[in-house]
């Protein structure tokens, strides 16, 4: 199961997560044009290797394994996936 970025990331986007991701599956990065125009960062579920490095460094505890996403934030599973279906 991939990891999912949830509501605490909204308007935070610290970037600590994409700095430690070994497979570059978290976007947009601060150097990408889209960064300023999105409310949060997103994990590509097709690329995520489930290492957990991102969750360990998230300063707002917004990242969870898909199966552990709190019920109140389950919609973020689809939000993350939809970002990469564009």
Secondary structure per residue as TSV (DSSP state, phi and psi in degrees):
chain	resnum	aa	ss	phi	psi
A	1	X	-	360.0	135.6
A	2	X	-	-75.3	165.5
A	3	X	E	-86.0	157.1
A	4	X	E	-132.9	136.4
A	5	X	E	-93.8	130.9
A	6	X	-	-117.2	-169.6
A	7	X	G	-50.9	-38.1
A	8	X	G	-58.3	-17.0
A	9	X	G	-78.3	-20.0
A	10	X	T	-53.6	123.9
A	11	X	T	60.3	15.5
A	12	X	T	-104.4	-61.0
A	13	X	-	42.8	56.0
A	14	X	-	-61.6	-35.5
A	15	X	-	89.6	-4.6
A	16	X	H	-58.3	-35.8
A	17	X	H	-65.4	-47.2
A	18	X	H	-72.3	-18.9
A	19	X	H	-71.9	-26.8
A	20	X	H	-103.1	-7.5
A	21	X	-	-67.9	120.1
A	22	X	T	-75.3	-12.5
A	23	X	T	-119.3	11.0
A	24	X	-	52.8	49.9
A	25	X	-	-102.9	5.4
A	26	X	E	-111.1	123.3
A	27	X	E	-144.7	165.2
A	28	X	-	-78.0	147.4
A	29	X	-	-80.0	164.3
A	30	X	T	-60.5	-24.3
A	31	X	T	-90.5	5.9
A	32	X	S	-100.7	141.2
A	33	X	G	-56.0	-35.6
A	34	X	G	-69.9	-18.5
A	35	X	G	-50.5	-48.3
A	36	X	G	-69.0	-20.3
A	37	X	G	-98.5	-0.8
A	38	X	S	-114.6	149.7
A	39	X	S	-78.4	-19.1
A	40	X	S	-151.2	174.8
A	41	X	-	-93.7	161.5
A	42	X	E	-135.1	145.1
A	43	X	E	-105.0	127.3
A	44	X	-	-74.9	111.9
A	45	X	T	-65.2	-23.2
A	46	X	T	-79.2	-20.2
A	47	X	T	-104.8	-27.6
A	48	X	-	-56.7	132.5
A	49	X	-	-103.8	10.0
A	50	X	-	62.5	35.2
A	51	X	-	-80.3	-25.6
A	52	X	-	83.4	1.2
A	53	X	H	-58.9	-38.5
A	54	X	H	-64.9	-45.4
A	55	X	H	-62.5	-36.1
A	56	X	H	-65.5	-27.0
A	57	X	H	-107.4	-2.9
A	58	X	-	-66.2	117.5
A	59	X	T	-71.2	-15.5
A	60	X	T	-114.1	10.0
A	61	X	-	50.8	52.9
A	62	X	-	-99.9	-5.1
A	63	X	E	-112.6	129.6
A	64	X	E	-135.7	152.2
A	65	X	E	-61.0	144.5
A	66	X	G	-50.0	-42.3
A	67	X	G	-71.6	-13.1
A	68	X	G	-108.4	6.9
A	69	X	-	-62.0	126.9
A	70	X	-	-56.5	145.9
A	71	X	G	-51.6	-39.7
A	72	X	G	-66.7	-13.0
A	73	X	G	-120.8	16.3
A	74	X	T	-56.8	-30.3
A	75	X	H	-61.7	-20.3
A	76	X	H	-72.8	-16.5
A	77	X	H	-61.6	-49.0
A	78	X	H	-71.4	-35.7
A	79	X	H	-58.6	-45.4
A	80	X	H	-65.2	-46.1
A	81	X	H	-62.9	-42.5
A	82	X	H	-63.6	-32.8
A	83	X	H	-59.2	-33.1
A	84	X	T	-93.6	-2.5
A	85	X	T	-91.4	4.7
A	86	X	-	-69.6	360.0
